[in-house]
Amino acid sequence: MLSQYYLFCCQSINFAASPISKIKHILPTGESNLKSTINMDVFEKLVKDGGPIGQHMDRAHGYFTFPKLEGELGPRMQFRGKDMIVWSLNNYLGLVNHPDVRKADSDAAAKYGMGNPMGARMMSGNTAMHEELEKVISEFISREDTMLLNFGYQGIMSCIDALVNRRDVIVYDAEAHACIVDGVRLHMGNRYAFKHNDIEDCEKQLQRATELAAKNGGGILLITEGVFGMDGEQGILKEICALKKKYEFRILIDDAHGFGYMGPTGAGADEAQGCQQDIDLYFSTFVKSMGSIGAFISGPKNVLKYLRYNVRSQIFAKSLPLMIVEGMLKRMEMVKAMPELREKLWHNVNRLQSGLKERGFDIGHTNSPVTPIYMKGDVPEATQMVMDLRENYHIFCSIVVYPVIPKGDIIYRLIPTAAHSDADIDETLTAFEATKKKLDAGAYKAVDIPDMAEVS
């Protein structure tokens, strides 16, 4: 009862502006009780509760979570001393270990080291090469201007924060990536989520946002993704863009999983859907198709001019190292000059996804390389199946279970790349066919997840 009373008091009083002497009389037992109620070790709850995923850490760490893949990055690597066919790398175009990329990266590292340039771009870290990469990207994706970002996650968060104020309203896809969700959480105004890729609900939320924005004197920013990294579905970009005829809003898309291979030239999901000119702001990263690190946002020159002076994660952070920038210039050159990389990727995607469908697997509505395999089972069953795939079939892929998705569901996520071979795909199809029969027969039933944690 006392804790409920205290909660009410916390909600009713501005503690920052109220001395303890003025509020201690609120609690029946006085200041000492207030101290014992307020003062608790913030670490205590962390020790007692590992969190939704961390609850399994003592049995899963180093195997199901935080596994250590070893060897050259690619479709064949080692895990705990065994060779594996790896389906967990977003190396869509196979650039990570391409000899031309490795040479460009190593030459750039020898030339500049990790520290060049020093300081934020606004102060001392700007170079002609940074501006050249921005120009190359802008031309590639048909935008007026581009700004480089050090990291994708914090970059898009800061961009969202800079684009809106408390009078504006954000409308976003309910299954948007965590970086978008965290960016939206920074917003001090209203936000509405629409059901995943549901154009009717999207319009409903735009109607609500329009009424509120008009009342507040603000605008509307709609955020979605080009390709959703969990289910592989492209965002309904063209349908959303069509709503601009009825509503006043701007669109920001996160195309981390589409940049470099989607569309006729690889310019992204909006190119694939024929709506580039209707997407106001285009964001992507270098960590997937490009096999590097960093990110960028592109759009109208006047908007990018504003962002350069207002995106906090760039103003107050060191510039992207020149060794990364020069390596990215080489990657962009190759993406433009080597369409065979995209052709090989799509060959592998079609072979894998067709093979799974022919064997009766449910891969949802993916229309990208991201290949989810939907199954039924509890968490112990899922982990037993993963262990069987790794230990006996030498297949390494990512798995998603409760609490990320509803209880009783299992999702395996496979990422085919241009570097995979037909043999890799065929072996994997055989392995999944065999383990799915075991799952359906109840062979993986268990009380708890197997204890595969690393011995420290």
Secondary structure by P-SEA (a helix, b strand, c coil): caaaaaaaaaacccccccccccccccccccaaaaaaaaccccaaaaaaccccccccccccccccccccccccccccccccccccccccccccccccccaaaaaaaaaaaaaccccccccccccccccaaaaaaaaaaaaaacccbbbbbccaaaaaaaaaaaaccccbbbbbbccccaaaaaaaaaccbbbbbcccccaaaaaaaaaaaaaaaaaacbbbbbbbbccccccccccaaaaaaaacccccbbbbbbccccccccccccccccccccccccccbbbbbccccccbbbccccccaaaaaaaaaccccccccccccaaaaaaaaaaaaaaaccaaaaaaaaaaaaaaaaaaaaaccccccccccbbbbbbbbcaaaaaaaaaaacccccbbbbbbccccccccbbbbbbbbcccccaaaaaaaaaaaaaaaaaaaaccccccccccccccc
